[in-house]
Amino acid sequence: MRASDAERERVAEALRTAVAEGRLDMEEFGERLDAAYKARTHADLAPLVRDLPAAGTELAVPASEALAATDESWEGRIGGTPSSKGAVAVMGGFQRHGRWTVPRMFTAFTFWGGGQIDLRQAHFEGREVTIRCIAVMGGVEVVVPPDLDVEVNGLGLMGGFDSKGTGTGSPGSPRVRITGFAFWGGVGVTRKERGDKRSRMSLEKGNCPSRRLRTTARSAVSGVRGRSPREKREGAGLGQPPPAPGAA
């Protein structure tokens, strides 16, 4: 993981505290401080404070552990190779959840199916990413944490594109734009805490929107196959075909 300026400065501050407390002599301090400002990765920084307590703690918690904790901060979750560029569900379902890397442009397409995109533990290729959702007689659910900066701008045609998830995030949060359209379907954006036990249990039991939509789609397909052309038209709200020209 690449080191940020803030992380280099955090290590430098830990070194200043250590020399003031007598844990380092001036020669060691100078060598480590110079190495800290030249460090490019977390692997370069960690050895410099591995034998020192973290600044501001009563107990001697290694500063290297405090540095590793930044992997869970927004700064530690930006950058990396995308896990995938998109997902497709045709009379089926898909899920993207857990620790995965969102590309700068991710496209989700569902047709008589459903998908779930969970960003609560996700990493992001850049500080701004776009998730394009296209739902045709299907659905897509996007789950985001409360501290993520989200902008929703989609269109619903005889369907719904929920924009309730729009909101600003905490400082340093990446920005996620959710766009697209829903035709006889729906796209929903919901905010949930990262430790939402109900959501985890729902996924473990397979009780997720994509599974429910997949079941609904299969039932619809079975029903349509056994109907006459006239019944199919009427079921779609089309009614009778227009009379031929010149017919009485």
C-alpha positions as CSV (number, residue, x, y, z in Angstrom):
1,M,0.0,0.0,0.0
2,R,1.4,3.4,-1.0
3,A,2.0,5.8,1.9
4,S,0.4,9.2,2.1
5,D,1.9,12.5,3.2
6,A,-0.4,12.4,6.3
7,E,1.0,8.9,7.2
8,R,4.6,10.0,6.8
9,E,3.9,13.0,9.1
10,R,2.2,10.7,11.6
11,V,5.4,8.6,11.8
12,A,7.6,11.6,12.0
13,E,5.5,12.9,15.0
14,A,5.9,9.5,16.7
15,L,9.7,9.8,16.2
16,R,9.7,13.3,17.7
17,T,7.8,12.1,20.7
18,A,10.1,9.1,21.1
19,V,13.3,11.3,21.1
20,A,11.7,13.7,23.6
21,E,10.9,10.8,25.9
22,G,14.4,9.4,25.6
23,R,13.5,6.3,23.6
24,L,15.7,7.4,20.8
25,D,19.0,9.2,20.7
26,M,19.6,12.1,18.3
27,E,21.5,9.9,15.8
28,E,18.7,7.3,15.6
29,F,16.1,10.0,15.4
30,G,17.9,11.7,12.5
31,E,18.3,8.5,10.5
32,R,14.6,7.4,11.0
33,L,13.2,10.8,10.3
34,D,15.1,11.0,7.0
35,A,13.8,7.5,6.1
36,A,10.3,8.4,7.0
37,Y,10.1,11.4,4.6
38,K,11.6,9.2,1.9
39,A,9.2,6.3,2.4
40,R,7.0,5.3,-0.4
41,T,4.9,2.5,1.1
42,H,3.6,1.3,4.4
43,A,6.3,-1.4,4.4
44,D,8.9,1.4,4.4
45,L,7.3,3.2,7.3
46,A,6.4,0.3,9.6
47,P,10.0,-0.7,10.6
48,L,10.7,2.9,11.7
49,V,8.2,2.8,14.6
50,R,7.8,-1.0,15.2
51,D,9.7,-0.7,18.6
52,L,7.9,2.5,19.6
53,P,4.6,3.2,21.3
54,A,2.0,5.1,19.3
55,A,1.7,8.8,20.1
56,G,-1.1,9.8,22.5
57,T,-1.6,6.3,24.0
58,E,-1.0,5.4,27.7
59,L,0.0,1.8,26.9
60,A,2.9,1.0,24.6
61,V,0.9,0.1,21.6
62,P,3.3,-0.3,18.7
63,A,3.0,2.6,16.3
64,S,3.3,0.2,13.4
65,E,-0.1,-1.3,14.5
66,A,-1.6,2.2,14.5
67,L,-0.3,2.7,11.0
68,A,-1.8,-0.5,9.8
69,A,-5.2,0.6,11.1
70,T,-5.2,3.3,8.4
71,D,-6.0,0.6,5.9
72,E,-9.6,0.9,7.2
73,S,-9.6,4.7,6.7
74,W,-10.8,6.3,3.4
75,E,-7.1,7.1,2.6
76,G,-6.2,3.4,2.8
77,R,-9.2,2.4,0.6
78,I,-8.4,4.5,-2.4
79,G,-6.3,3.0,-5.1
80,G,-5.7,-0.5,-6.5
81,T,-6.7,-2.7,-9.4
82,P,-10.4,-3.0,-10.1
83,S,-12.0,-6.4,-9.3
84,S,-14.3,-6.2,-12.3
85,K,-15.7,-3.6,-14.7
86,G,-19.4,-4.6,-14.4
87,A,-22.0,-7.3,-13.7
88,V,-24.9,-8.8,-15.7
89,A,-28.0,-10.7,-14.5
90,V,-30.4,-12.1,-17.1
91,M,-33.1,-14.2,-15.5
92,G,-30.7,-14.6,-12.6
93,G,-28.7,-12.6,-10.1
94,F,-25.3,-11.2,-9.1
95,Q,-23.6,-9.8,-6.0
96,R,-20.6,-7.6,-5.3
97,H,-19.9,-7.4,-1.6
98,G,-17.1,-7.7,0.9
99,R,-13.6,-6.4,0.1
100,W,-13.5,-5.6,-3.6
101,T,-12.2,-2.7,-5.7
102,V,-14.7,-0.6,-7.5
103,P,-13.4,0.7,-10.9
104,R,-13.8,4.3,-12.0
105,M,-16.8,3.1,-14.2
106,F,-18.9,0.1,-13.1
107,T,-21.9,-1.0,-15.2
108,A,-24.7,-3.2,-13.8
109,F,-27.3,-4.6,-16.1
110,T,-30.3,-6.7,-15.1
111,F,-33.1,-8.2,-17.2
112,W,-35.7,-10.2,-15.4
113,G,-33.2,-10.6,-12.6
114,G,-31.6,-8.7,-9.7
115,G,-28.3,-7.6,-8.4
116,Q,-26.8,-6.2,-5.2
117,I,-23.8,-3.9,-5.0
118,D,-22.4,-3.5,-1.5
119,L,-19.9,-0.7,-1.0
120,R,-19.5,-0.9,2.8
121,Q,-16.2,-2.7,2.7
122,A,-15.2,-1.8,-0.8
123,H,-12.0,-0.1,-2.0
124,F,-12.1,2.4,-4.9
125,E,-9.8,2.8,-7.9
126,G,-10.0,6.6,-7.7
127,R,-11.5,9.3,-5.5
128,E,-14.4,9.6,-7.9
129,V,-16.2,6.5,-9.4
130,T,-19.5,6.1,-11.3
131,I,-21.8,3.1,-11.0
132,R,-24.2,2.9,-13.9
133,C,-27.3,0.8,-13.2
134,I,-29.7,-0.4,-16.0
135,A,-32.6,-2.4,-14.8
136,V,-35.2,-3.8,-17.3
137,M,-38.0,-5.7,-15.6
138,G,-35.5,-6.3,-12.8
139,G,-33.8,-4.6,-10.0
140,V,-30.5,-3.4,-8.6
141,E,-29.8,-2.6,-4.9
142,V,-26.8,-0.4,-4.0
143,V,-25.8,-0.5,-0.3
144,V,-23.5,2.3,0.9
145,P,-22.1,3.2,4.4
146,P,-23.4,6.4,6.1
147,D,-20.1,8.2,5.7
148,L,-19.7,7.8,1.9
149,D,-20.3,10.8,-0.4
150,V,-23.0,9.7,-2.8
151,E,-24.8,11.4,-5.7
152,V,-27.8,9.6,-7.3
153,N,-29.1,10.8,-10.7
154,G,-31.1,8.2,-12.5
155,L,-34.4,7.9,-14.5
156,G,-37.3,5.6,-13.9
157,L,-39.6,4.7,-16.9
158,M,-42.7,2.8,-15.6
159,G,-40.3,2.0,-12.7
160,G,-38.4,3.6,-9.9
161,F,-34.9,5.1,-9.4
162,D,-34.6,5.9,-5.7
163,S,-32.5,8.9,-4.9
164,K,-32.8,8.8,-1.1
165,G,-29.3,7.6,-0.7
166,T,-27.9,10.9,-1.9
167,G,-25.7,12.6,0.7
168,T,-22.3,14.0,1.7
169,G,-19.7,11.8,3.3
170,S,-17.0,12.3,5.9
171,P,-13.8,14.1,5.2
172,G,-11.6,12.2,2.7
173,S,-14.5,10.1,1.5
174,P,-14.5,9.1,-2.2
175,R,-17.4,10.4,-4.3
176,V,-19.7,7.8,-5.9
177,R,-22.1,8.8,-8.7
178,I,-25.0,6.4,-9.3
179,T,-26.6,6.9,-12.7
180,G,-28.7,4.9,-15.2
181,F,-32.4,4.1,-15.7
182,A,-35.0,1.5,-14.7
183,F,-37.7,0.3,-17.2
184,W,-40.4,-1.7,-15.5
185,G,-37.9,-2.2,-12.8
186,G,-36.2,-0.5,-9.9
187,V,-32.9,0.8,-8.6
188,G,-32.6,1.5,-4.9
189,V,-29.8,3.1,-2.9
190,T,-29.8,2.4,0.9
191,R,-27.4,3.5,3.6
192,K,-26.5,0.9,6.2
193,E,-23.9,0.7,8.9
194,R,-20.9,-1.5,8.1
195,G,-21.7,-3.8,11.1
196,D,-25.3,-4.4,10.1
197,K,-25.9,-7.9,11.5
198,R,-29.3,-8.2,9.8
199,S,-27.8,-7.6,6.4
200,R,-25.0,-10.1,6.9
201,M,-27.5,-12.8,8.1
202,S,-29.7,-12.0,5.2
203,L,-26.8,-12.6,2.8
204,E,-25.7,-15.8,4.6
205,K,-29.2,-17.3,4.3
206,G,-29.5,-16.2,0.7
207,N,-32.4,-13.9,1.5
208,C,-31.2,-11.0,-0.7
209,P,-33.0,-8.9,-3.3
210,S,-31.2,-10.6,-6.2
211,R,-32.5,-14.1,-5.1
212,R,-36.0,-12.8,-4.6
213,L,-36.0,-11.1,-8.0
214,R,-34.5,-14.2,-9.6
215,T,-37.3,-16.3,-8.2
216,T,-39.9,-13.8,-9.4
217,A,-38.4,-13.7,-12.9
218,R,-38.5,-17.5,-13.2
219,S,-42.1,-17.6,-12.1
220,A,-42.9,-14.9,-14.7
221,V,-41.2,-16.8,-17.5
222,S,-43.0,-20.0,-16.6
223,G,-46.3,-18.2,-16.7
224,V,-45.7,-16.5,-20.0
225,R,-44.6,-19.7,-21.8
226,G,-48.0,-21.4,-21.1
227,R,-50.2,-18.5,-22.4
228,S,-51.6,-17.8,-25.8
229,P,-50.5,-14.8,-27.9
230,R,-53.8,-13.0,-27.0
231,E,-53.3,-13.6,-23.3
232,K,-49.7,-12.3,-23.5
233,R,-50.9,-9.1,-25.2
234,E,-53.6,-8.5,-22.7
235,G,-51.3,-9.3,-19.8
236,A,-48.9,-6.7,-21.0
237,G,-51.7,-4.1,-21.2
238,L,-51.7,-4.1,-25.0
239,G,-55.3,-5.3,-25.6
240,Q,-56.5,-6.4,-29.0
241,P,-54.5,-5.7,-32.1
242,P,-56.0,-2.9,-34.4
243,P,-58.4,-4.0,-37.1
244,A,-57.0,-4.5,-40.6
245,P,-57.6,-1.6,-43.1
246,G,-61.0,-1.8,-44.7
247,A,-62.4,-4.3,-42.2
248,A,-66.0,-3.8,-41.2
